[in-house]
Amino acid sequence: MKILLAIDGSPPSQAAVDEVAHRPWPTATIVRILSVIQPYTPLATEIVPAAAMLEEIREHQATEADRVTKQAGEHLAAPGRLSVEIALREGDPRTAIVDAADEWPADLIVVGSHGRTGFKRLMLGSVAQSVVAHAPCSVEVVRRRTAPNT
């Protein structure tokens, strides 16, 4: 089985890593951990940073993505666990995840969900929703429940 685990270092993506780690997957399952580096685009009202500053931002994003994917890989590849690969891409996560799953080809995509609703979801978009709508394979969206208010 080929599982594409898309992560971004957030608590919801850590929930997805934990979910994959605690499941009894078939023998020879491969997990490809993908982190997508989203290019920094200044807002129209911002002063456009110098090229050197944009490159510094990109390098910081790449370093962080590499750290997060390696950390998840170490968690999943503990002795006797899963076979793990690491992948980094640049672009919009909504399309990069779907493209990576199609090209590999993955049997399952696992993503975490921030659970945003209303205006925040409209403004920030939903990577999980877009992946579910366009994926070439099954998708599991992992959500951590929050404790009820008492």
Secondary structure per residue as TSV (DSSP state, phi and psi in degrees):
chain	resnum	aa	ss	phi	psi
A	1	M	-	360.0	140.9
A	2	K	E	-114.1	115.8
A	3	I	E	-112.6	125.2
A	4	L	E	-98.3	114.1
A	5	L	E	-105.5	106.9
A	6	A	E	-93.2	123.1
A	7	I	-	-132.1	158.4
A	8	D	-	-136.3	9.2
A	9	G	S	86.8	-2.1
A	10	S	S	-81.9	163.6
A	11	P	H	-56.3	-40.6
A	12	P	H	-62.7	-35.7
A	13	S	H	-72.7	-30.5
A	14	Q	H	-65.4	-35.5
A	15	A	H	-62.2	-38.1
A	16	A	H	-66.2	-41.8
A	17	V	H	-60.5	-47.0
A	18	D	H	-61.0	-40.1
A	19	E	H	-63.7	-44.7
A	20	V	H	-64.5	-40.1
A	21	A	H	-64.4	-30.5
A	22	H	T	-97.7	7.8
A	23	R	S	-98.6	148.5
A	24	P	-	-87.3	89.9
A	25	W	-	-81.0	156.2
A	26	P	-	-61.1	155.5
A	27	T	T	-57.0	145.7
A	28	A	T	72.0	17.5
A	29	T	-	-70.5	136.1
A	30	I	E	-114.6	130.8
A	31	V	E	-110.7	120.5
A	32	R	E	-100.9	115.0
A	33	I	E	-90.7	120.2
A	34	L	E	-114.9	132.2
A	35	S	E	-124.6	133.4
A	36	V	E	-106.9	126.0
A	37	I	E	-90.8	113.2
A	38	Q	-	-88.0	120.6
A	39	P	-	-57.4	140.1
A	40	Y	-	-75.8	125.0
A	41	T	-	-122.2	114.1
A	42	P	-	-63.6	146.1
A	43	L	-	-68.6	158.3
A	44	A	T	-59.1	-28.7
A	45	T	T	-85.8	-9.4
A	46	E	S	-86.5	152.1
A	47	I	-	-75.7	129.5
A	48	V	-	-68.6	123.7
A	49	P	-	-67.1	157.6
A	50	A	-	-63.4	156.7
A	51	A	H	-55.7	-39.4
A	52	A	H	-63.1	-38.3
A	53	M	H	-69.6	-39.8
A	54	L	H	-61.9	-40.7
A	55	E	H	-65.8	-37.5
A	56	E	H	-64.8	-41.1
A	57	I	H	-62.5	-45.3
A	58	R	H	-62.4	-42.7
A	59	E	H	-64.2	-39.3
A	60	H	H	-63.0	-44.4
A	61	Q	H	-61.4	-43.0
A	62	A	H	-65.2	-41.5
A	63	T	H	-62.6	-44.5
A	64	E	H	-65.5	-42.8
A	65	A	H	-62.0	-41.8
A	66	D	H	-62.8	-44.0
A	67	R	H	-61.3	-46.1
A	68	V	H	-65.4	-43.6
A	69	T	H	-68.5	-39.8
A	70	K	H	-65.1	-40.1
A	71	Q	H	-63.0	-44.4
A	72	A	H	-64.2	-40.0
A	73	G	H	-61.9	-41.2
A	74	E	H	-63.0	-38.1
A	75	H	H	-64.9	-42.3
A	76	L	H	-81.0	-27.3
A	77	A	T	-96.1	19.0
A	78	A	S	-52.5	156.3
A	79	P	T	-47.0	129.0
A	80	G	T	78.3	7.7
A	81	R	S	-95.5	-139.7
A	82	L	-	-89.6	156.8
A	83	S	E	-82.1	131.3
A	84	V	E	-126.0	140.1
A	85	E	E	-125.2	153.0
A	86	I	E	-115.3	138.3
A	87	A	E	-140.9	138.0
A	88	L	E	-122.0	140.9
A	89	R	E	-136.4	159.8
A	90	E	E	-112.7	145.3
A	91	G	S	137.1	-166.0
A	92	D	-	-78.0	122.8
A	93	P	H	-55.9	-33.4
A	94	R	H	-61.4	-38.9
A	95	T	H	-92.9	-34.3
A	96	A	H	-63.2	-39.4
A	97	I	H	-65.0	-46.7
A	98	V	H	-62.8	-44.2
A	99	D	H	-62.2	-42.7
A	100	A	H	-63.1	-41.3
A	101	A	H	-65.3	-38.0
A	102	D	H	-70.0	-43.3
A	103	E	H	-71.3	-30.7
A	104	W	T	-66.4	-55.2
A	105	P	T	-92.1	136.7
A	106	A	-	-82.8	150.3
A	107	D	S	-90.6	-25.3
A	108	L	E	-152.1	138.3
A	109	I	E	-109.3	134.2
A	110	V	E	-119.6	125.9
A	111	V	E	-134.7	152.9
A	112	G	E	-91.7	158.9
A	113	S	-	-124.2	134.4
A	114	H	-	-73.6	-20.8
A	115	G	-	73.2	25.5
A	116	R	-	-70.0	147.2
A	117	T	-	-133.6	170.4
A	118	G	H	59.3	-134.1
A	119	F	H	-62.8	-41.4
A	120	K	H	-60.7	-41.4
A	121	R	H	-66.5	-39.6
A	122	L	H	-64.0	-43.4
A	123	M	H	-76.4	-41.4
A	124	L	H	-92.2	-17.4
A	125	G	-	76.9	166.4
A	126	S	-	-123.6	108.7
A	127	V	H	-61.7	-47.2
A	128	A	H	-58.3	-45.1
A	129	Q	H	-62.2	-42.5
A	130	S	H	-66.1	-41.8
A	131	V	H	-63.0	-44.5
A	132	V	H	-58.7	-42.1
A	133	A	H	-70.5	-27.9
A	134	H	H	-119.1	-1.8
A	135	A	-	-66.5	147.0
A	136	P	S	-86.6	3.4
A	137	C	S	-147.6	-176.2
A	138	S	E	-66.7	151.0
A	139	V	E	-131.2	134.1
A	140	E	E	-113.2	125.0
A	141	V	E	-103.5	119.1
A	142	V	E	-97.7	130.0
A	143	R	-	-131.3	129.5
A	144	R	-	-86.9	130.7
A	145	R	-	-76.6	141.0
A	146	T	-	-89.8	152.5
A	147	A	-	-65.9	138.1
A	148	P	-	-65.9	148.7
A	149	N	-	-69.4	135.3
A	150	T	-	-118.6	360.0
